[in-house]
Amino acid sequence: MSEAYPGVKWVQADMNNLLSLRKAFTGADIVFGMTNFFEQDILAKVAEGDMDAEFVQGKNIVDAAISEGVESLIYSGLDSMEQLSDGKYTGVVHFEGKYKVEKYLLSKSHCIKGYVIYLGSYMQNYTNPNFTHISVDDMQTIEFSFPYSPTTLLPFVDPASDTGPVVKYILDHPNECLGSPIEVSGGYYEAQDMAAAYSKATGKPARYVQTSYKSAGSEDFVQMFEGIGEFGLFGGRTAFIDRNKKMDYTFITPVQFWKNKKWAGPLQ
């Protein structure tokens, strides 16, 4: 990474270690923070019953930024599925942990300017080997298999391309974006649209296949898919689509994603 970005000063920190984060943030005006529930150390702690493992890392980011006098912190969070579903789905741990970090950050508004982004449904998920395979019917059609109904509306995002321009918009419009989550997505598409987009971009056959919710595996994932299917990611909010029109940026579409990705397909 240092060779690719020679003008950047690189530092290392452990998000479980407050002092290492403080050292990393020394002299910074703005921090972008993101926690990853699926890191092995967090998963291990959750398996042992520590449901706050991700929150602790996020809290450390906030506390370290405040201690070092950072002016603004942008945190990548998620809605609370428990709140979106009015208490129906309470077990989506990786949503609730991020939402708890968001609430903690915003409670420190007297110490630091807190901004929150919500990334949409990753288009990269459609390259995950857990959800893609070659059809046994003809051994050439790619099947994208998810528990969602084919017509479930999802706010797709290409995080590698779409995140930066939204963060720039926040920094250019700090008062407008302060204290409220900013959704990152070009808009809503049907779940099956990614399969159609793949065929359009590559000329190769593909189709969407709906699987059972139970096939998602862990209870965290089962409730996530059920909750999004019933209540939507972003809770069906659409105001962000109008905000997107004010940005000097065009979000990546599913067809563009596949053209850029040049994905060779699932392993046979």
N, C-alpha and C positions, 0 to 999 in steps of 0.2 A: 504493500500500500504506500509506503513512504517513497518508493521509486515512482509510482504513478502520480503522486501529489507532492512534488519536492518542496513546495512553498508552505506546506502544512507542518506544524509542530505536533508530533504524536506523543501522547501520554497514555499510560495504562492504569486502570483502576479496577477494583473489585467492588461490585455493587452491594456486597454483603459487608463491606468494610468502610465505615463512614470516613475515617481518616484518609484513606486512599482516594476517595471521591473528592474530599476537600482539596487535597494536593492537586488533583487533576483539574479542578475548577478554578484554581488560583489565577487571577487576572482575567477571567472570562466575563464578558458582558451578557452573553446569551448562552443558554444550555438547551440542547434538545435531548430529551430523555425518553427512553423506551425500555420497558422490561419484557422479558421473554418467559412466560409461564412454562414453556416446554423445554427449558434448560434442565439438564439432568439433576442438578442440585435442588432446584425448586420442586421438580416432580418427586424426588426422593422425600423431601420434607412433607409434601402434601400426602404422600402415601403413608407417612407416619402420623398424619392427623393435623399437621400444621397448615391450615388453610390460609394463613396470612403470609406465607413465604414470599409471594410476589409483592404484596403490599409493603413488606419490610424493605425490600430493595427500592421500591418507588419512594418510600418515605425517606430513605437514606439520600436519594438524589435530591429531594426537596430540601432536606435539612442541610446537606452539604452546600447546596447553591446559596441558601440563605446565609450560612456561616461565612461564606467567601464573598458576600456582597454582590452576587450575580444580580443583574437588573431584571432579566426576564427568563422564565423557564417555559419551554414548550414541551408538553408531555403527550405521548401517543397513547390514548386511552380507548375505552369502549363503553357503550351503554351498559347499564345494569339490566340483565335479562329478567331479574326478579322484579324490577320496577316496570319494565316494558310489558311484562305479562301479568301485572297486578298480583304477583305472588304465586303464579302457577308454576313457574320454572325457577327454582331456587338453587339448583345444583350446577350452574355453569360457572365453575370456580374461576376460570381464566378471564371471564367478563367481570365478575364481581371484584376481583383483586385490583384490576385496572381502574374500575369505577371508584373504588375506595381511595386509591392514590389521587385520582382527580379531585375528590372531595377534600382530601387533606391539603393538596396544593392550593385550592381556591380558598380554603380557610385561612391561609397565610397571606392573604392579599395585602395586609398591612406591612408585610416584609418583602414581598417579591411580586412582580407581575406574572400571573399565571395564565398560560394559554393551553388549550387542549385540542388535539385533533383526533378524529375518529376515522381510521382507515376503513374503506369498504371491504367487500369480499375479494380476496386476492385472486386475480386471474391465474396466477401461478399454481393455484390449487388444482387446476385442470391438467397439470403435468405431473402431479403427485402419483407415484405408482400404486398407492392405495385406492385411487379413484379412476385409474385408466388401465385398459387392457385391450388386446386384440380379440375381436369377436371370433368365437369358435365356429360360427356359421360359415364364414368365408375366409377366415384367417388373414383378412386384410383391413376390414372396417375397424376403426378405432371407436371403442365405446367409453364414454365418460359417465361414470356411475356414481350418483349421489342420492341421498335420501329425499332431497327436495322434489316436489312436483315439478314437471318440466316447465310449467308456467309460473313458478315462484319468481317474484321480482327481486333481483339482487343488485345492489349498487356496486358494480364491479370497479376495480382499481388495479392499476399497475404500479405498485408502490415504488419501484425503482425509478420510474419516470414522473409519476404524478405527485409525489410527496413534496419534493423541493419547491415547485411553483406555488403550492398552497402555503408552505412555510414562509416563502417570500411575501406572499399576499398578507399574511398575518403581520409580518414585520413592517410592511408598508402601510398597514391600516390597523395599528395597535389598539386604538380606542374602540373601533368597531368590533374587534375580535376578542377583546379582553373578557375573560370570565365565562364565556359560552363555548361549547364544543363546536369545532369547525369540521364538518364532514369532508372527507377526501374521496371523491368519486366523480366520474363524468356523468352519471345518471343511472337509471334503472334499466336492467335488461332481464329477460327471462333466463332461467337457469339453462335451458336448452339452447339458448342463442350462442353459447360458446362452442357447441358442437357444430352448428351451422356455420359459424365464423371460421372455424378450422377448415372446413371443406372449401369455403369460399377463398380463403387465403392460400391454401395449398393444392386444391384440386383433388384431395384424397378423401375417400369416404369416411364419414364419422356419424355417430348418432349418440343421443342422450338416453341413458337408461336409469329409471328410478329404482332405487333399492329400498329396503326397509329401514326404518329409523334404528332398529335394534342392531343392524349391521354396522352402525357407526362405531360400536365398541364400547368405550367407557361411558359411564353415566353422564359425565361432563359433556361429551360429544353428542350423546343421544338427546339430551335436553337442549343443547345448542341448536342442533338441526330442527328439532321440534319447535323451539321457540322462534327461530328465524322464519320457519315455514308458516307459523301461525301469526306472528306479530311483526315480522320483518326486521332486517338489520337496519338500523337507524329508526326503527319504529314507524317506517313509512314516511318520514319527514321528506319534504321536497324543496324547502326554502333554499337549500344549498345549490340547487340547479340554477336558480336565478342569480345567486352570488357568483357562480362560475362564469356567468356571462360578463362580469366585470373584470375578470382576470385576463391578462395578456398571455393566455395559454389555452391550448386545445387538448383536452384529456385524451388519453389513449383509448381507442375503441377495441372491442374484441378482435376484429379483423386485423387492425394494426398490430395488436399484441402478438398474434400468431405470425404475422409477417416479420416482425422484429425478432421474435423468439427463435425462429428456425429450428423448432423442436423436431427431433428425429422420430418421436413416437415412443410408446412404451416398449420395454424390453419383452421379447417373446420367450 
